[in-house]
Amino acid sequence: RENSSENILSSANRLLLHEGKLMLAESTRLLDVYLFLFDDFLLITKIKRNKKKYGGSDTSLMPVCPSLTPELQSFIREGGFCTVLDQPIPLDRLILKNVEPV
């Protein structure tokens, strides 16, 4: 939700523990997602790719935050972006289970 996600990352005390790409099984299709695991919640974002260039500008010259992983920096330079898929999941409400690969 646009209005509630404005301050989602604003805590100065929040730590990013891990991030990375994952395939999410969503009913009948697979979805490319990018996860951000913070010390207090898990944020799932949907990977989107721009199909057109804006104004013919070279996005490879666009400055990217140096704290992002090289994989995410490269993705952004290629015109990609991430949008929040759903509400963040607080870690105290998250249950992790090992499953066998299908």
Rosetta blueprint (number, residue, H / E / L):
1 R L
2 E L
3 N L
4 S L
5 S L
6 E L
7 N L
8 I L
9 L L
10 S L
11 S L
12 A L
13 N L
14 R L
15 L L
16 L E
17 L E
18 H E
19 E E
20 G E
21 K E
22 L E
23 M E
24 L E
25 A E
26 E E
27 S L
28 T L
29 R E
30 L E
31 L E
32 D E
33 V E
34 Y E
35 L E
36 F E
37 L E
38 F E
39 D L
40 D L
41 F E
42 L E
43 L E
44 I E
45 T E
46 K E
47 I E
48 K E
49 R E
50 N L
51 K L
52 K L
53 K L
54 Y L
55 G L
56 G L
57 S L
58 D L
59 T H
60 S H
61 L H
62 M L
63 P L
64 V L
65 C L
66 P L
67 S L
68 L L
69 T L
70 P H
71 E H
72 L H
73 Q H
74 S H
75 F H
76 I H
77 R H
78 E L
79 G L
80 G E
81 F E
82 C E
83 T E
84 V E
85 L L
86 D L
87 Q L
88 P L
89 I E
90 P E
91 L H
92 D H
93 R H
94 L L
95 I L
96 L L
97 K L
98 N L
99 V L
100 E L
101 P L
102 V L
